[in-house]
């Protein structure tokens, strides 16, 4: 099941900002990406419903992955009140902390599950 995978945001440089996404599957603990603010996995289930937390792999028909990345350092001359809305409807931001951000999204349809 998916419950055996754990994703965690960690503060890699001790500055008080969580900036590294790590994955732990019970045997490995590896960096997935750096400078990541948020991640959402939005699953389309075999029943036709959608969820951010599926029960088993056999329930999943597709997944919409959304990642919000940011720059490593803030820019004191940059200001924004942008908010980001995920496919599930969750709003991230506004941050207004001088960091530039980019939102990436990918929809993956599984054929053999």
Phi, psi and omega in degrees: 000167179289342182294345179281347176264131178237129176250138182219144173265131183232155175268099188284334185244007175073019181268004178092358179249125177286122189223003181232132174261122180243152177239135178231116180257013180101333179243332179234152177227098189236154176285129176267315181199154177248160180059042180252126178272315185213153174219139175228135171249115183245108190266140168261124186263161179301332180285352182097346179281174177229150185203154172266000180215089179287159181277313181218164178300328182290344177283339191272130173254329181202163176220138175251113183258126179238131181231132175249112181253157180222164177291161181288324182236153179278155177245111185296341179267002182253131179218138178206152175241026181298138170245154182238131180248127181277167177302332179280353179099001178286138179257131176249131178097185002286151183261315177046050181241013179084000179268135173274140184230155174225137178256128177240142181220140178219131176259127182238122178260125181269128181267332190245022178261000000 
